[in-house]
Amino acid sequence: MKTSKLIIIVFAFIYANCCNQEEKCNQRVYTKWLKNKIPSSICIDKNHHIKEILSQEDIDGDGLNDFIISHSKVNTKDKDTLFVSLCTQKKDSTYLLKKTLGNLYPIILDDYGVHIYITDTISNKRLVSYHGMYPFEKLEFLKTEIVLKIEVGAGETMEFHFTYRKDDDNWFLEWAEYYGGLTRQAEELLRADGVLNDFKPTIKRIDFQKEEQIRIDDFNYFDWL
């Protein structure tokens, strides 16, 4: 009888321990097809769900492929954003969360009108609006490099290149490319006038000095809009 009770207690402990681990590791997904694609060692905030697998590239140059995902609050509201978690692979094939960034995607707004202003809840600083547009263009993860492209004005984009530094264990803004082109409306007008071939877009590479090379954690959309 004592042996049976002991076995029951042991199994109850194991079951409780497993359940607690599952509760602590949230892997809720936005779409069902992602369910079996997330490694068991990757967890997100309990009120979030995984939106997309962004990359499985080796982003820190250690020879092991890493795992990058985007996730958001389950009930996204005005002024929320998409988060990006960078999970680096260890030699035992499990993943370790290196960092979660909430600044690579813009703040989501219900209204993108030019009259909208945002106040930073931490600094209480008044931020400018997105001027009627959602500025995100693309986000890429290459070997030791993260590339973020945003729209900074009508027909204007900036593509930022953050390179990994092993000594600092972080990505720093080394250079960017500015592109100044035409809006769709302006292109249609020039085409109608037959002078579109005379237009040449402005393309300029910007190399940042050492003191200007900010960490990817410190990137702020409102510094460039």
C-alpha positions in Angstrom: 0.0 0.0 0.0 2.8 2.4 0.9 4.6 1.6 -2.3 1.4 2.4 -4.4 1.0 5.7 -2.6 4.6 6.5 -3.2 4.3 5.8 -6.9 1.1 7.9 -7.1 2.9 10.8 -5.4 5.9 10.6 -7.7 3.7 10.5 -10.8 1.6 13.4 -9.5 4.8 15.4 -8.9 6.1 14.7 -12.4 2.7 15.6 -14.0 2.5 18.9 -12.0 6.1 19.8 -12.9 5.4 19.2 -16.6 2.3 21.2 -16.5 4.0 24.1 -14.7 6.7 24.1 -17.4 4.1 24.2 -20.1 2.4 27.1 -18.5 5.6 29.0 -18.1 6.6 28.5 -21.7 4.1 30.2 -23.9 4.2 29.1 -27.5 0.8 30.4 -28.6 0.7 31.0 -32.4 -1.4 33.3 -34.5 -1.9 30.7 -37.3 -2.1 26.9 -36.8 0.5 26.1 -39.4 3.2 27.6 -37.1 2.2 25.3 -34.2 4.8 22.5 -34.9 7.5 24.8 -36.3 8.6 26.5 -33.0 11.4 24.8 -31.1 10.5 23.7 -27.6 13.1 26.0 -26.0 11.6 29.2 -27.4 9.0 31.0 -25.2 7.3 34.3 -25.4 5.4 36.6 -23.0 2.2 34.9 -21.7 -0.1 37.5 -23.3 1.5 37.3 -26.7 1.2 35.1 -29.7 3.8 34.3 -32.4 3.0 36.0 -35.7 5.8 34.8 -38.0 9.1 33.1 -38.3 11.4 35.8 -39.7 14.6 34.0 -40.1 16.7 31.0 -39.3 20.0 32.5 -40.3 23.3 32.6 -38.3 23.0 36.2 -37.2 25.9 36.3 -34.8 28.5 34.5 -36.9 29.2 31.5 -34.5 28.4 28.9 -37.2 25.0 27.9 -35.7 21.7 28.9 -37.3 19.6 31.0 -35.0 15.8 31.5 -34.8 14.0 34.9 -35.1 10.3 35.4 -34.6 7.8 38.2 -34.5 5.1 38.3 -31.9 2.5 40.7 -30.6 -0.1 41.0 -27.8 -3.1 38.8 -28.4 -5.4 41.8 -28.3 -3.4 44.4 -30.2 -4.5 48.0 -29.5 -3.7 51.5 -30.7 0.0 52.4 -30.0 1.0 48.7 -29.6 3.7 47.2 -31.9 5.1 43.9 -33.2 8.0 42.5 -31.2 11.0 40.7 -32.5 12.8 38.0 -30.5 16.3 37.0 -31.4 17.0 33.4 -30.2 20.6 32.1 -30.7 21.3 28.4 -31.0 23.5 26.6 -28.5 25.7 23.6 -29.2 23.0 21.2 -27.8 20.6 22.5 -30.5 18.4 24.4 -27.9 17.9 28.1 -28.2 18.6 31.0 -25.8 16.8 34.3 -26.0 19.4 36.9 -26.8 17.0 39.9 -26.9 13.5 41.1 -27.6 13.2 44.3 -29.6 10.0 46.4 -29.7 11.4 49.1 -32.0 12.0 47.4 -35.4 8.3 47.7 -36.4 6.4 51.0 -36.1 3.9 51.8 -33.4 0.5 50.7 -34.7 -2.1 53.5 -34.9 -5.8 53.5 -35.5 -5.4 56.7 -37.4 -2.3 57.7 -39.5 -3.5 61.3 -40.2 -1.0 64.2 -40.1 -2.8 65.7 -37.1 -1.9 62.7 -34.8 0.8 63.2 -32.2 2.1 60.6 -29.8 3.6 61.2 -26.3 6.3 58.8 -25.1 5.1 57.3 -21.9 8.6 57.1 -20.4 10.1 60.5 -21.3 6.8 62.3 -21.7 8.3 63.7 -24.9 5.9 64.6 -27.7 6.6 62.6 -30.8 5.7 63.5 -34.4 3.2 61.4 -36.3 3.8 59.1 -39.2 2.4 61.8 -41.5 -0.4 59.7 -43.0 1.7 56.6 -43.7 2.9 53.3 -42.2 6.6 53.7 -42.6 7.8 50.1 -42.4 9.2 48.7 -45.7 11.2 45.5 -44.9 13.2 43.7 -42.3 15.9 41.2 -43.2 18.3 39.1 -41.2 21.5 38.2 -43.1 24.7 36.6 -41.8 25.8 38.9 -39.0 23.7 41.8 -40.4 20.2 43.1 -39.7 18.7 45.3 -42.5 15.7 47.6 -41.8 14.1 49.7 -44.5 11.6 52.4 -43.7 9.8 55.2 -45.6 10.9 58.5 -44.3 8.8 60.7 -46.6 6.8 60.7 -49.8 8.9 58.8 -52.3 11.9 58.6 -49.8 13.3 55.6 -48.0 16.2 54.8 -45.7 17.7 51.3 -45.6 19.7 50.8 -42.3 22.4 48.2 -42.0 23.2 47.0 -38.5 26.3 44.8 -38.2 27.1 42.3 -35.4 30.2 43.0 -33.2 31.4 40.0 -31.3 33.2 42.1 -28.7 30.1 44.1 -27.9 27.7 41.2 -28.5 25.3 43.5 -30.3 24.4 45.0 -33.7 25.5 48.5 -34.6 24.4 50.9 -37.3 27.3 51.1 -39.7 25.8 52.5 -42.9 22.5 53.4 -44.6 21.3 54.0 -48.1 19.0 57.0 -48.8 16.7 56.7 -51.8 14.7 59.7 -53.1 12.3 58.8 -55.8 8.8 59.7 -57.0 5.5 59.2 -55.4 3.0 57.1 -57.5 1.0 60.3 -58.3 4.1 62.2 -59.4 5.2 59.3 -61.6 1.8 59.2 -63.3 1.9 62.9 -64.0 5.4 62.8 -65.4 4.5 59.8 -67.5 1.5 61.6 -68.9 3.6 64.6 -69.8 6.2 62.3 -71.4 9.1 63.5 -69.3 9.4 60.5 -67.0 12.7 59.3 -68.6 14.3 62.6 -67.7 13.9 61.9 -64.0 16.8 60.4 -62.0 16.2 59.3 -58.4 18.7 60.3 -55.7 20.6 57.4 -54.2 23.2 58.1 -51.5 25.2 55.9 -49.2 25.7 57.2 -45.6 28.6 55.8 -43.6 28.3 56.5 -39.9 31.3 57.5 -37.8 32.1 55.4 -34.7 30.3 57.8 -32.3 27.2 57.8 -34.6 26.9 54.0 -34.7 24.0 53.4 -32.4 23.0 49.9 -31.1 20.0 48.4 -32.7 18.2 48.6 -29.3 18.4 52.4 -29.6 16.9 52.8 -33.1 13.9 55.1 -33.1 11.6 55.7 -36.0 10.8 59.2 -34.9 14.5 60.2 -35.3 14.2 59.7 -39.1 10.7 60.8 -40.0 
